[in-house]
């Protein structure tokens, strides 16, 4: 395939584009590893994005590498990375209702007397008592 124009950048989703995550076993979608390599070789700036909030970008990068996508965590945009930036920019003190796997990502922030509530894939941690502590 020949590109008529060279894009200035690419924003590529992960689930359903690079990997099939219909079940717990992540698998590369047929042809996606080769396409990803061509994108890397093209010199076109790119980032990967996801709506996955159960894993840090480092964990996602490690999972992707195991199925053929070597990528640095700083090339992945996730809800967690976006929320961390928002908390930093606003100097917020979050109350966290998120998946336990990503709680450590918020360790640098004071959480006493919270001024915002962050709700993510909290699983069993999303309940009345945990919500009440945030208000």
C-alpha positions in Angstrom: 0.0 0.0 0.0 1.3 3.4 -1.0 0.4 6.5 1.1 -0.6 9.5 -1.0 0.2 11.8 1.9 2.4 11.2 4.9 0.4 11.7 8.1 1.9 14.0 10.8 1.0 11.4 13.4 -1.0 8.3 14.2 -3.2 7.6 17.2 -3.9 3.9 17.3 -6.3 2.1 19.6 -5.0 -1.1 21.2 -8.0 -3.4 21.8 -9.6 -4.6 18.6 -6.9 -3.1 16.4 -3.6 -4.6 17.7 -4.9 -7.2 20.0 -8.1 -9.2 20.5 -9.0 -9.2 24.2 -12.4 -10.9 24.0 -11.2 -13.3 26.7 -8.5 -13.1 29.3 -5.8 -14.4 26.8 -4.5 -11.4 24.8 -3.7 -12.3 21.2 -2.4 -10.3 18.4 -4.9 -9.7 15.6 -3.8 -11.3 12.4 -1.5 -8.9 10.5 -1.3 -6.4 13.3 2.3 -7.2 14.4 3.6 -6.7 10.9 1.6 -3.5 10.5 2.9 -2.2 13.8 6.5 -2.9 12.7 5.9 -1.0 9.5 4.5 1.9 11.5 7.6 2.0 13.7 9.9 1.8 10.7 8.0 4.7 8.9 9.2 7.4 11.2 5.7 8.7 11.6 5.1 9.7 15.3 2.5 7.6 17.0 1.0 6.7 20.3 -1.3 3.9 21.3 -4.5 4.6 23.2 -6.8 2.5 25.3 -9.8 2.8 27.6 -8.4 0.1 29.8 -8.2 1.3 33.4 -7.2 -1.9 35.2 -3.5 -1.7 34.2 -0.8 0.9 34.4 0.8 1.9 31.1 4.0 -0.1 32.2 1.9 -3.2 32.7 0.1 -2.7 29.3 3.5 -2.2 27.6 4.7 -5.5 29.1 1.6 -7.3 28.0 1.9 -6.0 24.5 5.5 -6.9 24.3 4.7 -10.6 25.1 2.4 -10.7 22.0 4.8 -9.0 19.6 4.4 -5.2 20.2 7.6 -3.7 21.7 6.5 -0.3 23.0 7.6 2.1 25.7 5.0 2.9 28.4 5.3 6.6 27.6 3.9 5.9 24.1 0.6 4.6 25.6 -2.3 6.9 26.6 -4.7 5.4 29.0 -7.4 6.7 31.4 -4.9 6.2 34.2 -2.1 8.3 32.6 -4.7 11.0 31.7 -6.1 11.1 35.2 -2.6 11.3 36.8 -1.8 14.3 34.6 -5.1 16.0 35.6 -4.4 15.4 39.3 -0.9 16.8 38.9 -2.1 19.9 36.9 -4.8 20.6 39.4 -2.8 19.8 42.5 -5.7 17.6 43.6 -6.0 15.2 46.5 -7.9 12.2 45.1 -10.1 9.6 46.8 -9.6 6.5 44.7 -12.3 4.0 43.7 -10.1 2.2 41.2 -8.7 -1.2 40.5 -6.2 -2.3 43.1 -3.6 -3.0 40.4 -3.3 0.8 39.6 -3.5 2.3 43.1 0.3 2.4 43.3 0.3 4.8 40.3 -1.2 7.4 42.6 1.2 7.0 45.5 2.8 10.4 44.9 -0.5 12.3 45.7 -1.8 13.2 49.1 -5.1 11.5 49.6 -6.1 13.0 53.0 -9.1 15.4 52.8 -9.8 14.6 49.1 -11.1 17.2 46.8 -11.9 14.8 43.9 -13.2 11.3 43.6 -11.7 9.1 40.8 -13.9 6.2 39.8 -12.5 3.4 37.5 -12.7 -0.3 37.3 -12.9 -0.7 41.1 -14.5 -4.2 41.0 -15.6 -5.1 44.5 -14.2 -1.8 45.8 -17.1 0.1 44.3 -19.7 0.2 47.0 -21.6 2.6 49.2 -19.1 2.6 52.0 -16.2 3.4 49.7 -18.2 6.1 48.0 -19.2 7.6 51.3 -15.5 8.0 52.3 -15.0 10.2 49.3 -17.6 12.8 50.2 
